[in-house]
């Protein structure tokens, strides 16, 4: 996977639970969990903006590009 979601890291730094973030962002815990566990295929900018606002961070604090190694190419 080339894009890694570090949402759990930012939540831990801010000492915020999944439930509290879900309330602040107005998203279901299930959908937030999908994002947190790197299972999401897409994220809306409005959702990313709300998460960044709630966690007082930048998108780059949450999303990270990790190049695939040669052995992991499809």
PQR file of N, CA, C, O and H, with PARSE charges and radii, in Angstrom:
ATOM      1  N   UNK A   1       0.853  -1.184   0.000 -0.4000 1.5000
ATOM      2  CA  UNK A   1       0.000   0.000   0.000 -0.0000 2.0000
ATOM      3  C   UNK A   1       0.887   1.231   0.000  0.5500 1.7000
ATOM      4  O   UNK A   1       1.786   1.334   0.834 -0.5500 1.4000
ATOM      5  N   UNK A   2       0.664   2.152  -0.895 -0.4000 1.5000
ATOM      6  CA  UNK A   2       1.518   3.324  -1.039 -0.0000 2.0000
ATOM      7  C   UNK A   2       1.111   4.462  -0.095  0.5500 1.7000
ATOM      8  O   UNK A   2       1.980   5.199   0.370 -0.5500 1.4000
ATOM      9  H   UNK A   2      -0.067   2.069  -1.573  0.4000 1.0000
ATOM     10  N   UNK A   3      -0.169   4.623   0.199 -0.4000 1.5000
ATOM     11  CA  UNK A   3      -0.622   5.661   1.112 -0.0000 2.0000
ATOM     12  C   UNK A   3      -0.998   5.006   2.439  0.5500 1.7000
ATOM     13  O   UNK A   3      -1.837   4.107   2.486 -0.5500 1.4000
ATOM     14  H   UNK A   3      -0.875   4.024  -0.178  0.4000 1.0000
ATOM     15  N   UNK A   4      -0.368   5.469   3.511 -0.4000 1.5000
ATOM     16  CA  UNK A   4      -0.629   4.931   4.842 -0.0000 2.0000
ATOM     17  C   UNK A   4      -1.353   5.999   5.652  0.5500 1.7000
ATOM     18  O   UNK A   4      -0.963   7.166   5.633 -0.5500 1.4000
ATOM     19  H   UNK A   4       0.313   6.200   3.473  0.4000 1.0000
ATOM     20  N   UNK A   5      -2.398   5.606   6.357 -0.4000 1.5000
ATOM     21  CA  UNK A   5      -3.166   6.519   7.196 -0.0000 2.0000
ATOM     22  C   UNK A   5      -2.662   6.370   8.634  0.5500 1.7000
ATOM     23  O   UNK A   5      -2.765   5.302   9.238 -0.5500 1.4000
ATOM     24  H   UNK A   5      -2.714   4.658   6.373  0.4000 1.0000
ATOM     25  N   UNK A   6      -2.120   7.458   9.163 -0.4000 1.5000
ATOM     26  CA  UNK A   6      -1.587   7.464  10.521 -0.0000 2.0000
ATOM     27  C   UNK A   6      -2.564   8.124  11.499  0.5500 1.7000
ATOM     28  O   UNK A   6      -2.156   8.834  12.418 -0.5500 1.4000
ATOM     29  H   UNK A   6      -2.037   8.326   8.672  0.4000 1.0000
ATOM     30  N   UNK A   7      -3.829   7.883  11.290 -0.4000 1.5000
ATOM     31  CA  UNK A   7      -4.856   8.498  12.128 -0.0000 2.0000
ATOM     32  C   UNK A   7      -4.713   8.062  13.584  0.5500 1.7000
ATOM     33  O   UNK A   7      -4.885   8.870  14.497 -0.5500 1.4000
ATOM     34  H   UNK A   7      -4.161   7.307  10.543  0.4000 1.0000
ATOM     35  N   UNK A   8      -4.401   6.797  13.798 -0.4000 1.5000
ATOM     36  CA  UNK A   8      -4.262   6.309  15.172 -0.0000 2.0000
ATOM     37  C   UNK A   8      -3.125   7.006  15.911  0.5500 1.7000
ATOM     38  O   UNK A   8      -3.214   7.225  17.119 -0.5500 1.4000
ATOM     39  H   UNK A   8      -4.262   6.141  13.057  0.4000 1.0000
ATOM     40  N   UNK A   9      -2.060   7.354  15.195 -0.4000 1.5000
ATOM     41  CA  UNK A   9      -0.929   8.062  15.799 -0.0000 2.0000
ATOM     42  C   UNK A   9      -1.368   9.453  16.260  0.5500 1.7000
ATOM     43  O   UNK A   9      -1.072   9.862  17.383 -0.5500 1.4000
ATOM     44  H   UNK A   9      -1.988   7.176  14.214  0.4000 1.0000
ATOM     45  N   UNK A  10      -2.069  10.170  15.394 -0.4000 1.5000
ATOM     46  CA  UNK A  10      -2.518  11.524  15.745 -0.0000 2.0000
ATOM     47  C   UNK A  10      -3.550  11.486  16.864  0.5500 1.7000
ATOM     48  O   UNK A  10      -3.553  12.359  17.733 -0.5500 1.4000
ATOM     49  H   UNK A  10      -2.309   9.838  14.482  0.4000 1.0000
ATOM     50  N   UNK A  11      -4.420  10.490  16.852 -0.4000 1.5000
ATOM     51  CA  UNK A  11      -5.413  10.363  17.917 -0.0000 2.0000
ATOM     52  C   UNK A  11      -4.717  10.115  19.251  0.5500 1.7000
ATOM     53  O   UNK A  11      -5.120  10.670  20.273 -0.5500 1.4000
ATOM     54  H   UNK A  11      -4.418   9.782  16.147  0.4000 1.0000
ATOM     55  N   UNK A  12      -3.681   9.289  19.247 -0.4000 1.5000
ATOM     56  CA  UNK A  12      -2.937   9.008  20.478 -0.0000 2.0000
ATOM     57  C   UNK A  12      -2.219  10.262  20.965  0.5500 1.7000
ATOM     58  O   UNK A  12      -2.200  10.543  22.164 -0.5500 1.4000
ATOM     59  H   UNK A  12      -3.354   8.838  18.416  0.4000 1.0000
ATOM     60  N   UNK A  13      -1.633  11.010  20.046 -0.4000 1.5000
ATOM     61  CA  UNK A  13      -0.943  12.247  20.427 -0.0000 2.0000
ATOM     62  C   UNK A  13      -1.892  13.260  21.050  0.5500 1.7000
ATOM     63  O   UNK A  13      -1.510  14.015  21.945 -0.5500 1.4000
ATOM     64  H   UNK A  13      -1.648  10.782  19.072  0.4000 1.0000
ATOM     65  N   UNK A  14      -3.119  13.270  20.575 -0.4000 1.5000
ATOM     66  CA  UNK A  14      -4.121  14.215  21.078 -0.0000 2.0000
ATOM     67  C   UNK A  14      -4.949  13.622  22.210  0.5500 1.7000
ATOM     68  O   UNK A  14      -5.824  14.286  22.766 -0.5500 1.4000
ATOM     69  H   UNK A  14      -3.428  12.657  19.849  0.4000 1.0000
ATOM     70  N   UNK A  15      -4.664  12.354  22.549 -0.4000 1.5000
ATOM     71  CA  UNK A  15      -5.405  11.636  23.591 -0.0000 2.0000
ATOM     72  C   UNK A  15      -6.909  11.678  23.325  0.5500 1.7000
ATOM     73  O   UNK A  15      -7.709  12.005  24.202 -0.5500 1.4000
ATOM     74  H   UNK A  15      -3.953  11.814  22.097  0.4000 1.0000
ATOM     75  N   UNK A  16      -7.265  11.336  22.086 -0.4000 1.5000
ATOM     76  CA  UNK A  16      -8.663  11.367  21.667 -0.0000 2.0000
ATOM     77  C   UNK A  16      -9.095   9.962  21.256  0.5500 1.7000
ATOM     78  O   UNK A  16      -8.382   9.268  20.531 -0.5500 1.4000
ATOM     79  H   UNK A  16      -6.616  11.070  21.374  0.4000 1.0000
ATOM     80  N   UNK A  17     -10.250   9.559  21.721 -0.4000 1.5000
ATOM     81  CA  UNK A  17     -10.782   8.235  21.380 -0.0000 2.0000
ATOM     82  C   UNK A  17     -11.457   8.275  20.016  0.5500 1.7000
ATOM     83  O   UNK A  17     -11.766   9.340  19.480 -0.5500 1.4000
ATOM     84  H   UNK A  17     -10.830  10.122  22.310  0.4000 1.0000
ATOM     85  N   UNK A  18     -11.675   7.094  19.476 -0.4000 1.5000
ATOM     86  CA  UNK A  18     -12.365   6.972  18.192 -0.0000 2.0000
ATOM     87  C   UNK A  18     -13.770   7.546  18.294  0.5500 1.7000
ATOM     88  O   UNK A  18     -14.232   8.236  17.385 -0.5500 1.4000
ATOM     89  H   UNK A  18     -11.424   6.229  19.911  0.4000 1.0000
ATOM     90  N   UNK A  19     -14.448   7.261  19.402 -0.4000 1.5000
ATOM     91  CA  UNK A  19     -15.812   7.764  19.587 -0.0000 2.0000
ATOM     92  C   UNK A  19     -15.869   9.279  19.660  0.5500 1.7000
ATOM     93  O   UNK A  19     -16.757   9.903  19.079 -0.5500 1.4000
ATOM     94  H   UNK A  19     -14.073   6.700  20.140  0.4000 1.0000
ATOM     95  N   UNK A  20     -14.916   9.871  20.380 -0.4000 1.5000
ATOM     96  CA  UNK A  20     -14.898  11.329  20.489 -0.0000 2.0000
ATOM     97  C   UNK A  20     -14.607  11.981  19.141  0.5500 1.7000
ATOM     98  O   UNK A  20     -15.246  12.970  18.779 -0.5500 1.4000
ATOM     99  H   UNK A  20     -14.195   9.364  20.852  0.4000 1.0000
ATOM    100  N   UNK A  21     -13.644  11.431  18.396 -0.4000 1.5000
ATOM    101  CA  UNK A  21     -13.330  11.975  17.077 -0.0000 2.0000
ATOM    102  C   UNK A  21     -14.516  11.813  16.134  0.5500 1.7000
ATOM    103  O   UNK A  21     -14.823  12.721  15.361 -0.5500 1.4000
ATOM    104  H   UNK A  21     -13.126  10.628  18.690  0.4000 1.0000
ATOM    105  N   UNK A  22     -15.180  10.671  16.191 -0.4000 1.5000
ATOM    106  CA  UNK A  22     -16.350  10.440  15.337 -0.0000 2.0000
ATOM    107  C   UNK A  22     -17.422  11.488  15.599  0.5500 1.7000
ATOM    108  O   UNK A  22     -18.042  11.985  14.659 -0.5500 1.4000
ATOM    109  H   UNK A  22     -14.931   9.934  16.819  0.4000 1.0000
ATOM    110  N   UNK A  23     -17.648  11.830  16.864 -0.4000 1.5000
ATOM    111  CA  UNK A  23     -18.640  12.861  17.200 -0.0000 2.0000
ATOM    112  C   UNK A  23     -18.217  14.221  16.673  0.5500 1.7000
ATOM    113  O   UNK A  23     -19.025  14.947  16.094 -0.5500 1.4000
ATOM    114  H   UNK A  23     -17.144  11.426  17.628  0.4000 1.0000
ATOM    115  N   UNK A  24     -16.953  14.565  16.872 -0.4000 1.5000
ATOM    116  CA  UNK A  24     -16.468  15.880  16.433 -0.0000 2.0000
ATOM    117  C   UNK A  24     -16.495  16.035  14.921  0.5500 1.7000
ATOM    118  O   UNK A  24     -16.742  17.126  14.407 -0.5500 1.4000
ATOM    119  H   UNK A  24     -16.297  13.975  17.342  0.4000 1.0000
ATOM    120  N   UNK A  25     -16.241  14.945  14.213 -0.4000 1.5000
ATOM    121  CA  UNK A  25     -16.183  14.986  12.750 -0.0000 2.0000
ATOM    122  C   UNK A  25     -17.547  14.721  12.130  0.5500 1.7000
ATOM    123  O   UNK A  25     -17.761  14.985  10.946 -0.5500 1.4000
ATOM    124  H   UNK A  25     -16.040  14.059  14.630  0.4000 1.0000
ATOM    125  N   UNK A  26     -18.475  14.194  12.940 -0.4000 1.5000
ATOM    126  CA  UNK A  26     -19.804  13.815  12.466 -0.0000 2.0000
ATOM    127  C   UNK A  26     -19.718  12.731  11.391  0.5500 1.7000
ATOM    128  O   UNK A  26     -20.241  12.871  10.286 -0.5500 1.4000
ATOM    129  H   UNK A  26     -18.301  13.980  13.901  0.4000 1.0000
ATOM    130  N   UNK A  27     -19.037  11.645  11.762 -0.4000 1.5000
ATOM    131  CA  UNK A  27     -18.883  10.482  10.895 -0.0000 2.0000
ATOM    132  C   UNK A  27     -19.125   9.253  11.774  0.5500 1.7000
ATOM    133  O   UNK A  27     -18.875   9.291  12.978 -0.5500 1.4000
ATOM    134  H   UNK A  27     -18.612  11.531  12.660  0.4000 1.0000
ATOM    135  N   UNK A  28     -19.602   8.185  11.183 -0.4000 1.5000
ATOM    136  CA  UNK A  28     -19.857   6.998  11.986 -0.0000 2.0000
ATOM    137  C   UNK A  28     -18.535   6.390  12.464  0.5500 1.7000
ATOM    138  O   UNK A  28     -17.502   6.514  11.805 -0.5500 1.4000
ATOM    139  H   UNK A  28     -19.805   8.154  10.204  0.4000 1.0000
ATOM    140  N   UNK A  29     -18.590   5.739  13.610 -0.4000 1.5000
ATOM    141  CA  UNK A  29     -17.391   5.076  14.128 -0.0000 2.0000
ATOM    142  C   UNK A  29     -16.916   3.996  13.164  0.5500 1.7000
ATOM    143  O   UNK A  29     -15.714   3.766  13.030 -0.5500 1.4000
ATOM    144  H   UNK A  29     -19.429   5.638  14.146  0.4000 1.0000
ATOM    145  N   UNK A  30     -17.851   3.336  12.497 -0.4000 1.5000
ATOM    146  CA  UNK A  30     -17.488   2.285  11.547 -0.0000 2.0000
ATOM    147  C   UNK A  30     -16.678   2.860  10.386  0.5500 1.7000
ATOM    148  O   UNK A  30     -15.654   2.292  10.007 -0.5500 1.4000
ATOM    149  H   UNK A  30     -18.827   3.523  12.606  0.4000 1.0000
ATOM    150  N   UNK A  31     -17.124   3.978   9.821 -0.4000 1.5000
ATOM    151  CA  UNK A  31     -16.400   4.589   8.708 -0.0000 2.0000
ATOM    152  C   UNK A  31     -15.057   5.150   9.154  0.5500 1.7000
ATOM    153  O   UNK A  31     -14.073   5.060   8.421 -0.5500 1.4000
ATOM    154  H   UNK A  31     -17.956   4.439  10.129  0.4000 1.0000
ATOM    155  N   UNK A  32     -15.009   5.723  10.340 -0.4000 1.5000
ATOM    156  CA  UNK A  32     -13.750   6.239  10.866 -0.0000 2.0000
ATOM    157  C   UNK A  32     -12.783   5.092  11.137  0.5500 1.7000
ATOM    158  O   UNK A  32     -11.580   5.231  10.916 -0.5500 1.4000
ATOM    159  H   UNK A  32     -15.809   5.796  10.936  0.4000 1.0000
ATOM    160  N   UNK A  33     -13.289   3.977  11.606 -0.4000 1.5000
ATOM    161  CA  UNK A  33     -12.467   2.802  11.859 -0.0000 2.0000
ATOM    162  C   UNK A  33     -11.874   2.261  10.557  0.5500 1.7000
ATOM    163  O   UNK A  33     -10.714   1.852  10.526 -0.5500 1.4000
ATOM    164  H   UNK A  33     -14.266   3.864  11.786  0.4000 1.0000
ATOM    165  N   UNK A  34     -12.657   2.259   9.497 -0.4000 1.5000
ATOM    166  CA  UNK A  34     -12.167   1.823   8.183 -0.0000 2.0000
ATOM    167  C   UNK A  34     -11.001   2.695   7.744  0.5500 1.7000
ATOM    168  O   UNK A  34     -10.001   2.193   7.230 -0.5500 1.4000
ATOM    169  H   UNK A  34     -13.600   2.591   9.522  0.4000 1.0000
ATOM    170  N   UNK A  35     -11.129   3.988   7.944 -0.4000 1.5000
ATOM    171  CA  UNK A  35     -10.050   4.914   7.596 -0.0000 2.0000
ATOM    172  C   UNK A  35      -8.830   4.675   8.489  0.5500 1.7000
ATOM    173  O   UNK A  35      -7.703   4.610   7.999 -0.5500 1.4000
ATOM    174  H   UNK A  35     -11.941   4.396   8.361  0.4000 1.0000
ATOM    175  N   UNK A  36      -9.054   4.548   9.774 -0.4000 1.5000
ATOM    176  CA  UNK A  36      -7.974   4.365  10.747 -0.0000 2.0000
ATOM    177  C   UNK A  36      -7.175   3.089  10.493  0.5500 1.7000
ATOM    178  O   UNK A  36      -5.965   3.054  10.715 -0.5500 1.4000
ATOM    179  H   UNK A  36      -9.970   4.600  10.172  0.4000 1.0000
ATOM    180  N   UNK A  37      -7.853   2.047  10.030 -0.4000 1.5000
ATOM    181  CA  UNK A  37      -7.215   0.751   9.816 -0.0000 2.0000
ATOM    182  C   UNK A  37      -6.705   0.545   8.391  0.5500 1.7000
ATOM    183  O   UNK A  37      -6.452  -0.585   7.971 -0.5500 1.4000
ATOM    184  H   UNK A  37      -8.836   2.075   9.850  0.4000 1.0000
ATOM    185  N   UNK A  38      -6.557   1.643   7.656 -0.4000 1.5000
ATOM    186  CA  UNK A  38      -6.026   1.601   6.282 -0.0000 2.0000
ATOM    187  C   UNK A  38      -6.848   0.737   5.330  0.5500 1.7000
ATOM    188  O   UNK A  38      -6.298   0.137   4.406 -0.5500 1.4000
ATOM    189  H   UNK A  38      -6.762   2.560   7.997  0.4000 1.0000
ATOM    190  N   UNK A  39      -8.148   0.671   5.548 -0.4000 1.5000
ATOM    191  CA  UNK A  39      -9.024  -0.120   4.680 -0.0000 2.0000
ATOM    192  C   UNK A  39      -9.784   0.770   3.683  0.5500 1.7000
ATOM    193  O   UNK A  39     -10.432   0.264   2.767 -0.5500 1.4000
ATOM    194  H   UNK A  39      -8.595   1.158   6.299  0.4000 1.0000
ATOM    195  N   UNK A  40      -9.704   2.078   3.862 -0.4000 1.5000
ATOM    196  CA  UNK A  40     -10.440   3.008   3.000 -0.0000 2.0000
ATOM    197  C   UNK A  40      -9.785   3.094   1.628  0.5500 1.7000
ATOM    198  O   UNK A  40      -8.560   3.052   1.512 -0.5500 1.4000
ATOM    199  H   UNK A  40      -9.178   2.489   4.606  0.4000 1.0000
ATOM    200  N   UNK A  41     -10.599   3.213   0.599 -0.4000 1.5000
ATOM    201  CA  UNK A  41     -10.107   3.371  -0.767 -0.0000 2.0000
ATOM    202  C   UNK A  41     -10.076   4.844  -1.159  0.5500 1.7000
ATOM    203  O   UNK A  41      -9.413   5.216  -2.127 -0.5500 1.4000
ATOM    204  H   UNK A  41     -11.594   3.247   0.693  0.4000 1.0000
ATOM    205  N   UNK A  42     -10.791   5.684  -0.411 -0.4000 1.5000
ATOM    206  CA  UNK A  42     -10.862   7.115  -0.711 -0.0000 2.0000
ATOM    207  C   UNK A  42     -11.290   7.854   0.547  0.5500 1.7000
ATOM    208  O   UNK A  42     -11.867   7.269   1.463 -0.5500 1.4000
ATOM    209  H   UNK A  42     -11.330   5.382   0.375  0.4000 1.0000
ATOM    210  N   UNK A  43     -10.999   9.141   0.575 -0.4000 1.5000
ATOM    211  CA  UNK A  43     -11.463   9.996   1.665 -0.0000 2.0000
ATOM    212  C   UNK A  43     -11.845  11.342   1.053  0.5500 1.7000
ATOM    213  O   UNK A  43     -11.114  11.889   0.227 -0.5500 1.4000
ATOM    214  H   UNK A  43     -10.531   9.616  -0.169  0.4000 1.0000
ATOM    215  N   UNK A  44     -12.972  11.858   1.459 -0.4000 1.5000
ATOM    216  CA  UNK A  44     -13.419  13.155   0.956 -0.0000 2.0000
ATOM    217  C   UNK A  44     -12.581  14.257   1.597  0.5500 1.7000
ATOM    218  O   UNK A  44     -12.194  14.161   2.762 -0.5500 1.4000
ATOM    219  H   UNK A  44     -13.566  11.415   2.130  0.4000 1.0000
ATOM    220  N   UNK A  45     -12.311  15.287   0.836 -0.4000 1.5000
ATOM    221  CA  UNK A  45     -11.569  16.416   1.383 -0.0000 2.0000
ATOM    222  C   UNK A  45     -12.310  17.040   2.554  0.5500 1.7000
ATOM    223  O   UNK A  45     -11.680  17.495   3.509 -0.5500 1.4000
ATOM    224  H   UNK A  45     -12.625  15.365  -0.111  0.4000 1.0000
ATOM    225  N   UNK A  46     -13.627  17.069   2.498 -0.4000 1.5000
ATOM    226  CA  UNK A  46     -14.397  17.655   3.599 -0.0000 2.0000
ATOM    227  C   UNK A  46     -14.215  16.834   4.879  0.5500 1.7000
ATOM    228  O   UNK A  46     -14.161  17.396   5.973 -0.5500 1.4000
ATOM    229  H   UNK A  46     -14.138  16.700   1.722  0.4000 1.0000
ATOM    230  N   UNK A  47     -14.121  15.512   4.745 -0.4000 1.5000
ATOM    231  CA  UNK A  47     -13.874  14.653   5.904 -0.0000 2.0000
ATOM    232  C   UNK A  47     -12.455  14.852   6.421  0.5500 1.7000
ATOM    233  O   UNK A  47     -12.240  14.952   7.629 -0.5500 1.4000
ATOM    234  H   UNK A  47     -14.164  15.055   3.857  0.4000 1.0000
ATOM    235  N   UNK A  48     -11.490  14.910   5.513 -0.4000 1.5000
ATOM    236  CA  UNK A  48     -10.104  15.135   5.900 -0.0000 2.0000
ATOM    237  C   UNK A  48      -9.954  16.491   6.588  0.5500 1.7000
ATOM    238  O   UNK A  48      -9.229  16.615   7.575 -0.5500 1.4000
ATOM    239  H   UNK A  48     -11.665  14.829   4.532  0.4000 1.0000
ATOM    240  N   UNK A  49     -10.628  17.489   6.071 -0.4000 1.5000
ATOM    241  CA  UNK A  49     -10.598  18.822   6.685 -0.0000 2.0000
ATOM    242  C   UNK A  49     -11.168  18.784   8.099  0.5500 1.7000
ATOM    243  O   UNK A  49     -10.597  19.377   9.014 -0.5500 1.4000
ATOM    244  H   UNK A  49     -11.216  17.389   5.269  0.4000 1.0000
ATOM    245  N   UNK A  50     -12.281  18.096   8.281 -0.4000 1.5000
ATOM    246  CA  UNK A  50     -12.917  17.999   9.596 -0.0000 2.0000
ATOM    247  C   UNK A  50     -12.022  17.252  10.586  0.5500 1.7000
ATOM    248  O   UNK A  50     -11.937  17.626  11.756 -0.5500 1.4000
ATOM    249  H   UNK A  50     -12.745  17.614   7.538  0.4000 1.0000
ATOM    250  N   UNK A  51     -11.360  16.204  10.119 -0.4000 1.5000
ATOM    251  CA  UNK A  51     -10.453  15.450  10.980 -0.0000 2.0000
ATOM    252  C   UNK A  51      -9.269  16.331  11.384  0.5500 1.7000
ATOM    253  O   UNK A  51      -8.881  16.355  12.552 -0.5500 1.4000
ATOM    254  H   UNK A  51     -11.428  15.900   9.169  0.4000 1.0000
ATOM    255  N   UNK A  52      -8.703  17.046  10.427 -0.4000 1.5000
ATOM    256  CA  UNK A  52      -7.573  17.927  10.728 -0.0000 2.0000
ATOM    257  C   UNK A  52      -7.982  19.031  11.699  0.5500 1.7000
ATOM    258  O   UNK A  52      -7.213  19.395  12.589 -0.5500 1.4000
ATOM    259  H   UNK A  52      -9.018  17.026   9.478  0.4000 1.0000
ATOM    260  N   UNK A  53      -9.177  19.557  11.532 -0.4000 1.5000
ATOM    261  CA  UNK A  53      -9.669  20.596  12.440 -0.0000 2.0000
ATOM    262  C   UNK A  53      -9.822  20.029  13.860  0.5500 1.7000
ATOM    263  O   UNK A  53      -9.421  20.663  14.836 -0.5500 1.4000
ATOM    264  H   UNK A  53      -9.802  19.261  10.809  0.4000 1.0000
ATOM    265  N   UNK A  54     -10.404  18.832  13.960 -0.4000 1.5000
ATOM    266  CA  UNK A  54     -10.646  18.215  15.270 -0.0000 2.0000
ATOM    267  C   UNK A  54      -9.346  17.833  15.972  0.5500 1.7000
ATOM    268  O   UNK A  54      -9.245  17.923  17.195 -0.5500 1.4000
ATOM    269  H   UNK A  54     -10.729  18.317  13.167  0.4000 1.0000
ATOM    270  N   UNK A  55      -8.346  17.404  15.189 -0.4000 1.5000
ATOM    271  CA  UNK A  55      -7.076  16.968  15.766 -0.0000 2.0000
ATOM    272  C   UNK A  55      -6.009  18.063  15.759  0.5500 1.7000
ATOM    273  O   UNK A  55      -4.891  17.856  16.232 -0.5500 1.4000
ATOM    274  H   UNK A  55      -8.427  17.331  14.195  0.4000 1.0000
ATOM    275  N   UNK A  56      -6.366  19.232  15.215 -0.4000 1.5000
ATOM    276  CA  UNK A  56      -5.435  20.357  15.124 -0.0000 2.0000
ATOM    277  C   UNK A  56      -4.122  19.912  14.476  0.5500 1.7000
ATOM    278  O   UNK A  56      -3.045  20.024  15.061 -0.5500 1.4000
ATOM    279  H   UNK A  56      -7.274  19.400  14.831  0.4000 1.0000
ATOM    280  N   UNK A  57      -4.252  19.406  13.252 -0.4000 1.5000
ATOM    281  CA  UNK A  57      -3.080  18.903  12.536 -0.0000 2.0000
ATOM    282  C   UNK A  57      -3.210  19.216  11.047  0.5500 1.7000
ATOM    283  O   UNK A  57      -4.202  19.801  10.611 -0.5500 1.4000
ATOM    284  H   UNK A  57      -5.127  19.316  12.777  0.4000 1.0000
ATOM    285  N   UNK A  58      -2.219  18.829  10.286 -0.4000 1.5000
ATOM    286  CA  UNK A  58      -2.196  18.994   8.844 -0.0000 2.0000
ATOM    287  C   UNK A  58      -2.487  17.649   8.173  0.5500 1.7000
ATOM    288  O   UNK A  58      -2.267  16.602   8.782 -0.5500 1.4000
ATOM    289  H   UNK A  58      -1.413  18.354  10.640  0.4000 1.0000
ATOM    290  N   UNK A  59      -2.982  17.660   6.915 -0.4000 1.5000
ATOM    291  CA  UNK A  59      -3.232  16.380   6.217 -0.0000 2.0000
ATOM    292  C   UNK A  59      -1.997  15.485   6.170  0.5500 1.7000
ATOM    293  O   UNK A  59      -2.114  14.262   6.247 -0.5500 1.4000
ATOM    294  H   UNK A  59      -3.160  18.510   6.420  0.4000 1.0000
ATOM    295  N   UNK A  60      -0.818  16.086   6.043 -0.4000 1.5000
ATOM    296  CA  UNK A  60       0.424  15.307   6.010 -0.0000 2.0000
ATOM    297  C   UNK A  60       0.750  14.620   7.327  0.5500 1.7000
ATOM    298  O   UNK A  60       1.570  13.702   7.367 -0.5500 1.4000
ATOM    299  H   UNK A  60      -0.723  17.080   5.981  0.4000 1.0000
ATOM    300  N   UNK A  61       0.108  15.064   8.408 -0.4000 1.5000
ATOM    301  CA  UNK A  61       0.283  14.391   9.695 -0.0000 2.0000
ATOM    302  C   UNK A  61      -0.503  13.088   9.731  0.5500 1.7000
ATOM    303  O   UNK A  61      -0.200  12.191  10.518 -0.5500 1.4000
ATOM    304  H   UNK A  61      -0.557  15.809   8.375  0.4000 1.0000
ATOM    305  N   UNK A  62      -1.510  12.991   8.874 -0.4000 1.5000
ATOM    306  CA  UNK A  62      -2.397  11.824   8.854 -0.0000 2.0000
ATOM    307  C   UNK A  62      -2.070  10.890   7.696  0.5500 1.7000
ATOM    308  O   UNK A  62      -2.073   9.670   7.861 -0.5500 1.4000
ATOM    309  H   UNK A  62      -1.756  13.720   8.235  0.4000 1.0000
ATOM    310  N   UNK A  63      -1.790  11.454   6.535 -0.4000 1.5000
ATOM    311  CA  UNK A  63      -1.526  10.666   5.335 -0.0000 2.0000
ATOM    312  C   UNK A  63      -0.038  10.652   5.029  0.5500 1.7000
ATOM    313  O   UNK A  63       0.621  11.691   5.065 -0.5500 1.4000
ATOM    314  H   UNK A  63      -1.788  12.445   6.401  0.4000 1.0000
ATOM    315  N   UNK A  64       0.486   9.476   4.728 -0.4000 1.5000
ATOM    316  CA  UNK A  64       1.914   9.324   4.438 -0.0000 2.0000
ATOM    317  C   UNK A  64       2.081   8.467   3.200  0.5500 1.7000
ATOM    318  O   UNK A  64       1.415   7.443   3.051 -0.5500 1.4000
ATOM    319  H   UNK A  64      -0.049   8.632   4.699  0.4000 1.0000
ATOM    320  N   UNK A  65       2.973   8.886   2.309 -0.4000 1.5000
ATOM    321  CA  UNK A  65       3.300   8.098   1.124 -0.0000 2.0000
ATOM    322  C   UNK A  65       4.466   7.186   1.452  0.5500 1.7000
ATOM    323  O   UNK A  65       5.533   7.646   1.859 -0.5500 1.4000
ATOM    324  H   UNK A  65       3.514   9.718   2.430  0.4000 1.0000
ATOM    325  N   UNK A  66       4.257   5.887   1.272 -0.4000 1.5000
ATOM    326  CA  UNK A  66       5.308   4.900   1.497 -0.0000 2.0000
ATOM    327  C   UNK A  66       5.470   4.120   0.193  0.5500 1.7000
ATOM    328  O   UNK A  66       4.586   3.354  -0.190 -0.5500 1.4000
ATOM    329  H   UNK A  66       3.391   5.513   0.941  0.4000 1.0000
ATOM    330  N   UNK A  67       6.593   4.316  -0.483 -0.4000 1.5000
ATOM    331  CA  UNK A  67       6.781   3.608  -1.763 -0.0000 2.0000
ATOM    332  C   UNK A  67       6.764   2.096  -1.576  0.5500 1.7000
ATOM    333  O   UNK A  67       7.261   1.574  -0.578 -0.5500 1.4000
ATOM    334  H   UNK A  67       7.311   4.938  -0.172  0.4000 1.0000
ATOM    335  N   UNK A  68       6.191   1.410  -2.542 -0.4000 1.5000
ATOM    336  CA  UNK A  68       6.202  -0.058  -2.517 -0.0000 2.0000
ATOM    337  C   UNK A  68       7.624  -0.533  -2.769  0.5500 1.7000
ATOM    338  O   UNK A  68       8.359   0.071  -3.550 -0.5500 1.4000
ATOM    339  H   UNK A  68       5.787   1.833  -3.353  0.4000 1.0000
ATOM    340  N   UNK A  69       8.006  -1.609  -2.111 -0.4000 1.5000
ATOM    341  CA  UNK A  69       9.296  -2.210  -2.393 -0.0000 2.0000
ATOM    342  C   UNK A  69       9.144  -3.094  -3.610  0.5500 1.7000
ATOM    343  O   UNK A  69       8.026  -3.468  -3.965 -0.5500 1.4000
ATOM    344  H   UNK A  69       7.410  -2.100  -1.477  0.4000 1.0000
ATOM    345  N   UNK A  70      10.240  -3.434  -4.254 -0.4000 1.5000
ATOM    346  CA  UNK A  70      10.166  -4.224  -5.490 -0.0000 2.0000
ATOM    347  C   UNK A  70       9.478  -5.563  -5.296  0.5500 1.7000
ATOM    348  O   UNK A  70       8.822  -6.058  -6.212 -0.5500 1.4000
ATOM    349  H   UNK A  70      11.148  -3.130  -3.966  0.4000 1.0000
ATOM    350  N   UNK A  71       9.616  -6.152  -4.129 -0.4000 1.5000
ATOM    351  CA  UNK A  71       9.002  -7.456  -3.875 -0.0000 2.0000
ATOM    352  C   UNK A  71       7.496  -7.372  -3.682  0.5500 1.7000
ATOM    353  O   UNK A  71       6.819  -8.400  -3.716 -0.5500 1.4000
ATOM    354  H   UNK A  71      10.150  -5.750  -3.385  0.4000 1.0000
ATOM    355  N   UNK A  72       6.954  -6.176  -3.481 -0.4000 1.5000
ATOM    356  CA  UNK A  72       5.526  -6.008  -3.235 -0.0000 2.0000
ATOM    357  C   UNK A  72       4.766  -5.454  -4.429  0.5500 1.7000
ATOM    358  O   UNK A  72       3.602  -5.077  -4.292 -0.5500 1.4000
ATOM    359  H   UNK A  72       7.504  -5.341  -3.453  0.4000 1.0000
ATOM    360  N   UNK A  73       5.395  -5.396  -5.597 -0.4000 1.5000
ATOM    361  CA  UNK A  73       4.709  -4.870  -6.763 -0.0000 2.0000
ATOM    362  C   UNK A  73       3.612  -5.827  -7.191  0.5500 1.7000
ATOM    363  O   UNK A  73       3.766  -7.045  -7.090 -0.5500 1.4000
ATOM    364  H   UNK A  73       6.340  -5.702  -5.708  0.4000 1.0000
ATOM    365  N   UNK A  74       2.497  -5.271  -7.674 -0.4000 1.5000
ATOM    366  CA  UNK A  74       1.370  -6.136  -8.085 -0.0000 2.0000
ATOM    367  C   UNK A  74       1.687  -6.988  -9.277  0.5500 1.7000
ATOM    368  O   UNK A  74       0.839  -7.758  -9.728 -0.5500 1.4000
ATOM    369  H   UNK A  74       2.373  -4.282  -7.756  0.4000 1.0000
TER
END
